Amino acid sequence: MPRKQPKRGRLWQNDGSCVRRRPERPNHVWAYDFCADRTHDGRSLRLLVVVDEYTRECLSIDVGRKLKSEDVLDRLTELFVRRGLPDHIRSDNGPEFTSKRVRDWLSDLGVKALLIEPGSPWENGYVESFNGKMRDELLNRETFYTLDEAKILVERWRHVYNRIRPHSSLGYRPPAPETKEPWPPGFAPLRPTAMVPRLS
């Protein structure tokens, strides 16, 4: 049985306003964080995780031996082009997230950075919860022999997490379920061969 955790109060500023910003819609608040693991030979792995706090979808997981602020910018650039700009992005105070280059770049794009208090991972609860699930369901169960193997298995698990695995917070539905074409009774999709005339 998990040990009972002490209750934590909300964090309030002196004027009575709450520090935390709750996600209200897709692309409202993203969160990103690093997670660590090792390959079989003892060499370190770093995983850069980006999640949408509202939909709970994991937008990307980058796996490398070393990931720096340049890698963070590269991944965010790709996600911004593909998914659009979030209003806010939440992170801890790691140097990869708080570097002047990253802060200035986000500011120029109009994306507001939400930095949690040092030593307060519960303020970044969505991505911390995701990291815990990834560790329980993947990292603690798999032995990675190479970096390439880790990348493949992590991306496979991300696909299952997003499209197949049920989430209790979403009414036991996945964040981005796989779509299946609903065919009326008695109908079936055309096969490609049915449209190719036979040669006599």
C-alpha positions, 0 to 999 in steps of 0.5 A: 500500500502506498504511504499516505501523503501529507496534505498540501495547501495551495500556494498564495501570494500576498494579495490573495491570488493563487500562484498556480495556473490551471489549464483551461483548454488544449494548448493553454498550458504545456509542461516540460521536464527531464527524466533520467535513466541508464543503459545496460552499460551504466551510461546515463540517459536523459529524457526531455518530456513535453505534455499538454496539461489539459489533454494529458497528451504527451507531445514528445519525448526526446532521448539522448546522452546529454540534452541541453538548452539547444535541444530544448529549443529545437524540440519546442520549435518543431512542436510550435510549428506542428501544434501551434503556440501554447499560452504558457509553458511550465517547468522547474528552474533547471538551467536548460529551461531558465537560460537567457536564450530560452527565456528571451525566445519564449518571450519574443513568441509571446509564450509565458514561462511559468517557473515553479518554486525551487524544490517544489516538484508538486507545482509541476504535477502533471508532468511529474505524474507522467514521469512517474507512470513512465518510470513504473510502466517502462523505465523500471521494466526495460533494460536498454542496451543502446541509445537507439533501442531506448529511443524506439521503446520510449516512442512506442510506449508514448504511442500506447500512452497517448492512443491506447492506454486508458486514463482515469482522469479522462473517464478511462479514455486515452488523450488522443485515441486511435480513430476507427472508421465506423462502417454501417452494418453490411458495408465494408471499406473498398480494397485497393485491388477492387479498383484495379481492373483485371488484365485478361 
